[in-house]
Amino acid sequence: MDNLTQGTPLPAPHQRNWRDWQQAQPHVPSTDSRFVLRLSTPADFPEIYGLVNSTFGINKSVAEYDWMYKNNPYGAAHCHLVVEKTSERIISTVARFPWPLASGNRDMEATQGGDSATLSQFQGQGLASLRNQLRQAHPWYNQAIGFGLPNHASRNVIKKYKQPTAAYAAPFAKKILDWRSLLVSKGVPDRLAKLAAPAASIFDRPPRQNQQNLSIKPIHHFSQEHQTLSLKHSRSDNFWCPHGAQWMNWRYFSHPSKKYLAYGVYDEDELQAFGVIRLDRDNAMLMELISPDTQVSQLLLQQVEHIAIEAGCKTIEVYASECWRQWPTLKQQRYFMRPSNIYLSTRGIDYPEALLPENWQLLPGDSDVF
């Protein structure tokens, strides 16, 4: 259904839930008699969380996992599992998360790839191949689009199993907010760095934008006005992730451990633009930048950069697809460009156009959750 042109400008949560996904799966016997292949239910999630923590030597909390696996407005996670037959332990998992996606004005059903983990004593025994057999046997495998933004190491794993993957890294931009710390980290004595930093900052500083009676205010809750503006100024003729108010509130304001700040530009009480940044120790990441023109975008960027500096961040970064309309603004704002360590990986057997990276518009707010 063409929801984006029928007065409801937002893809609805997927019509098929995890129960439908389970019921549609045919029986797939394991080619290794030690193991059983099956799909997950939410009851499996606590064991899956423990498996992922154990595999990667991390200590992510149940609340952090639940946020993504259970509380996603588009539905519970789909995990393909390998179970040891004798102990009934889950020993290998790969997760996919239902995700908002559109192609032009057309709603799509999509999943984004997530945690892939195998207990160390079972690694190197072909369990990822078994999980792939289970996935590929599902009748939805050809019907839905799968995507992700893996780093270089994860991309090599995807290539190993001959999954389709993009050939080019996503563009990346960074702006230095604290030149003194950067110079010291590069080996410049602190005394010299202190003297050089002001000159570097002046060179790096773009012209200030005239506010023209515009005001900037923090956003603590996304509503219909934010949703309408987001869909208007982020829409692409190709594949893109529409952000609704409910989804953005979950994505940014309900996360149990990451800190996100949102700011809007207003002409009196009318919203003109908004942006979201993530604060992470010394670094800020630009997650969203929704704006009608370059001047308002620059004004908004100046605000979020000021907030990042006040929070102690030394840099602010962003990565996105080449077609993202805000790249010219970031260059004017003195961000410097280079390739990232992020690659687009896609799957869409019934949608061959989804395999081309130039047909996608993605940015951190679409993906940086794992």
C-alpha positions in Angstrom: 0.0 0.0 0.0 1.3 3.4 -0.9 1.0 4.9 2.6 3.3 7.8 2.0 0.9 9.4 -0.6 -2.4 8.5 1.1 -2.5 11.0 4.0 -0.6 8.7 6.4 3.0 9.6 5.6 4.7 6.9 7.5 5.2 3.1 7.0 3.0 1.3 9.5 4.6 -1.3 11.8 5.1 -4.5 9.8 1.8 -6.4 9.2 3.4 -9.7 9.9 4.8 -10.2 13.5 7.2 -12.7 14.9 4.5 -15.3 15.4 3.7 -15.2 11.7 7.4 -15.5 11.0 7.6 -18.6 13.1 4.6 -20.2 11.6 5.8 -19.7 8.1 9.1 -21.5 8.7 9.3 -25.0 7.3 11.2 -27.7 9.2 14.9 -27.6 8.3 16.9 -30.6 9.5 20.5 -29.9 10.5 23.2 -31.5 8.3 25.2 -32.0 11.6 23.4 -34.4 13.9 24.8 -32.7 17.0 22.6 -29.6 16.4 19.0 -28.5 15.9 18.1 -25.5 13.9 15.1 -23.3 14.9 13.8 -19.7 15.1 13.7 -17.7 18.3 10.8 -16.6 20.5 11.0 -13.7 23.0 11.4 -16.4 25.7 14.8 -17.2 24.2 16.1 -13.6 24.5 17.7 -13.8 28.0 19.8 -16.8 26.9 20.7 -15.1 23.6 21.8 -12.0 25.6 24.1 -14.2 27.7 25.5 -15.9 24.6 26.3 -12.5 22.9 27.9 -11.2 26.1 30.0 -14.3 26.5 31.1 -14.5 22.9 32.3 -10.9 22.8 33.5 -10.5 26.4 31.1 -7.7 27.1 28.6 -6.9 29.9 25.7 -5.3 28.1 22.7 -5.1 30.4 19.3 -6.8 30.0 17.7 -3.3 29.6 20.0 -2.5 26.7 19.2 -5.7 24.9 15.5 -5.5 25.7 15.4 -2.0 24.2 16.4 -3.4 20.8 15.1 -7.0 20.9 11.7 -6.4 22.6 10.8 -2.7 22.5 11.4 -1.8 18.9 8.1 -0.3 17.6 8.4 -2.4 14.4 8.4 -5.7 16.2 10.5 -8.2 18.2 13.8 -9.4 16.9 14.0 -12.4 14.5 16.9 -14.7 15.6 18.1 -17.8 13.7 19.4 -20.3 16.3 21.7 -23.3 16.4 20.9 -25.4 19.5 23.1 -28.2 20.9 20.9 -31.3 20.8 22.1 -33.0 24.0 22.1 -29.9 26.3 19.4 -27.9 24.5 21.7 -24.9 24.9 21.6 -22.1 22.3 25.2 -22.0 21.0 24.9 -19.8 17.9 22.6 -16.9 17.0 22.1 -14.2 14.4 19.5 -11.4 14.9 17.6 -9.4 12.4 15.5 -6.4 13.6 12.3 -5.2 11.8 13.0 -1.7 10.5 11.2 1.2 8.7 12.0 1.3 5.0 10.4 2.9 1.9 11.3 3.0 -1.7 10.2 6.4 -2.9 6.6 6.6 -1.7 6.2 2.8 -1.3 6.2 1.0 2.0 8.7 -1.9 2.2 9.1 -4.6 4.8 12.7 -4.7 5.9 15.0 -6.1 8.6 18.4 -4.8 9.7 21.2 -7.2 10.7 22.4 -7.3 14.2 24.2 -9.6 16.7 25.9 -12.6 15.3 27.6 -14.8 17.9 28.8 -18.4 18.4 30.2 -19.8 21.6 33.9 -20.0 21.4 34.2 -23.8 21.7 31.9 -24.2 18.7 33.5 -21.6 16.4 35.0 -22.8 13.1 32.5 -25.7 12.8 30.2 -24.3 10.1 27.4 -23.0 12.4 27.0 -19.8 10.4 26.4 -21.9 7.3 23.7 -23.8 9.2 22.0 -20.6 10.3 22.1 -19.4 6.6 20.4 -22.6 5.5 17.6 -21.9 8.0 17.2 -18.3 6.9 17.2 -19.2 3.2 14.5 -21.8 3.6 12.0 -19.3 5.0 9.4 -18.2 2.5 9.9 -14.5 3.5 13.6 -14.7 2.5 13.0 -13.4 -1.0 10.1 -11.1 -0.1 11.7 -8.8 2.5 14.8 -6.5 2.1 17.6 -7.0 4.5 20.3 -4.4 5.1 23.1 -3.4 7.4 26.1 -1.2 7.8 28.9 -3.5 8.8 32.5 -2.4 9.5 35.4 -3.8 7.5 35.8 -6.9 9.6 32.1 -7.8 9.5 32.0 -7.1 5.8 34.7 -9.7 5.2 32.6 -12.3 7.1 29.6 -11.4 4.9 31.8 -11.8 1.7 33.0 -15.2 3.0 29.4 -16.5 2.9 28.8 -14.9 -0.5 26.2 -12.5 0.8 25.7 -9.5 -1.5 27.6 -6.4 -0.3 28.4 -2.9 -1.5 31.8 -2.3 -3.0 32.3 1.2 -1.5 32.6 2.6 2.0 30.1 5.1 3.1 31.4 8.7 3.1 32.4 10.1 6.5 32.9 13.6 7.8 34.5 15.0 10.9 34.9 18.4 12.5 37.6 19.2 15.1 36.1 20.9 18.1 39.1 20.9 20.4 42.3 21.5 18.4 44.6 21.6 21.5 43.7 18.1 22.6 44.0 16.8 19.0 47.5 18.4 18.6 48.7 16.9 21.9 47.4 13.5 20.9 49.5 13.8 17.7 52.7 14.4 19.8 52.7 18.2 19.8 53.9 19.5 23.2 51.1 21.0 25.2 52.7 24.5 25.3 52.9 24.6 21.5 49.5 23.1 21.1 48.0 25.8 23.4 49.5 28.5 21.1 48.6 26.8 17.8 45.0 25.8 18.7 43.4 29.3 18.4 44.8 29.8 14.9 43.6 26.4 13.8 40.2 27.1 15.3 39.9 30.4 13.4 40.8 28.7 10.1 38.3 26.0 10.9 35.5 28.4 11.9 32.8 29.1 9.2 31.0 32.5 9.0 28.3 32.9 11.6 24.7 32.6 10.3 22.2 35.4 10.9 19.4 34.0 12.9 16.8 36.2 11.3 14.4 36.0 14.2 14.8 32.2 14.4 15.2 30.6 17.8 16.7 27.3 18.8 15.1 25.1 21.6 15.8 21.7 23.0 13.4 18.9 22.0 12.4 16.4 24.7 9.7 14.6 22.9 9.0 14.1 19.2 5.5 14.8 17.9 3.5 15.0 14.7 5.2 18.2 13.6 8.6 16.6 13.8 7.4 13.5 11.9 5.9 15.7 9.1 9.1 17.7 8.7 11.3 14.6 8.8 9.4 12.9 6.1 9.2 16.0 4.0 12.9 16.7 4.0 14.4 13.2 4.2 12.4 11.5 1.5 14.3 9.9 -1.3 13.3 8.4 -4.6 15.3 5.3 -3.7 15.5 3.3 -0.5 15.3 5.4 2.7 14.2 5.0 6.3 11.2 7.1 7.2 11.3 8.3 10.9 8.0 8.6 12.6 7.5 10.4 16.0 6.9 7.1 17.9 10.0 5.5 16.3 12.2 8.6 17.1 11.1 8.7 20.7 12.0 5.1 21.1 15.2 5.5 19.1 16.6 8.5 20.9 14.8 9.1 24.2 14.2 5.6 25.6 17.7 4.2 25.1 18.9 2.9 28.6 22.6 3.8 28.2 23.3 6.1 25.2 22.8 9.9 25.5 21.0 11.7 22.7 20.2 15.4 22.5 17.8 17.0 20.0 17.3 20.6 19.1 14.8 22.4 16.9 14.9 25.7 14.9 11.7 27.7 15.2 10.3 30.8 13.5 8.2 31.9 16.5 6.3 28.7 17.3 6.7 27.0 13.9 9.3 24.3 13.6 11.7 24.9 10.7 14.4 22.2 11.3 15.7 19.8 13.9 18.8 17.7 14.6 19.9 15.0 16.9 23.4 14.2 18.3 24.8 11.4 20.3 27.3 12.2 23.1 29.9 9.6 23.7 32.8 10.7 25.9 35.1 12.7 23.7 33.1 12.3 20.6 29.7 13.4 19.3 27.9 11.8 16.4 25.4 13.7 14.2 22.4 11.3 14.0 19.7 13.5 12.3 19.8 16.7 10.3 16.3 17.7 9.0 16.3 21.1 7.4 14.8 22.9 4.3 17.9 24.8 3.2 21.6 25.3 3.8 21.3 28.5 5.9 19.0 26.9 8.5 21.2 23.7 8.4 24.3 25.7 9.2 22.5 27.5 12.1 21.4 24.2 13.5 24.9 22.7 13.1 26.5 25.6 15.0 24.1 24.9 17.9 24.8 21.2 18.1 28.5 21.8 17.8 28.3 24.3 20.7 26.4 21.8 22.8 29.0 19.1 22.0 31.9 21.4 23.0 30.1 22.2 26.3 29.8 18.5 26.9 33.5 18.0 26.5 33.5 16.5 23.0 36.6 17.0 21.0 35.1 16.0 17.6 31.8 15.7 15.9 31.3 13.0 13.2 28.8 11.7 10.7 28.6 9.0 8.0 26.0 8.7 5.4 25.2 7.7 1.8 26.7 9.7 -1.0 23.2 10.9 -2.0 22.5 12.5 1.4 21.4 16.1 0.7 23.2 17.6 3.7 26.8 16.9 2.5 27.3 20.4 0.9 26.2 22.1 4.2 28.7 20.0 6.2 31.5 21.0 3.8 30.6 24.7 4.2 30.6 24.2 8.0 34.3 23.1 7.7 33.8 19.3 8.1 36.5 17.3 6.3 35.6 14.2 4.3 37.2 10.8 4.0 36.0 7.2 3.5 34.6 5.5 6.5 35.0 2.0 7.9 31.2 1.5 7.3 29.9 -0.5 4.3 26.4 -1.0 3.0 25.4 -4.7 2.9 22.0 -5.5 1.4 19.9 -8.5 0.5 16.8 -8.4 -1.7 16.4 -11.2 -4.1 13.0 -9.9 -5.4 14.4 -6.4 -5.5 17.7 -6.4 -7.4 17.8 -2.6 -7.4 18.4 -2.9 -3.6 21.8 -4.4 -4.2 23.2 -1.1 -5.6 24.7 1.2 -2.9 23.8 4.3 -5.0 20.1 3.4 -4.5 20.2 3.9 -0.7 20.1 6.9 1.6 21.2 5.9 5.1 22.8 7.9 8.0 23.7 7.1 11.7 20.1 7.5 12.9 19.1 4.7 10.6 21.6 2.2 11.9 23.8 3.1 14.9 22.0 0.9 17.5 24.1 -2.2 18.0 
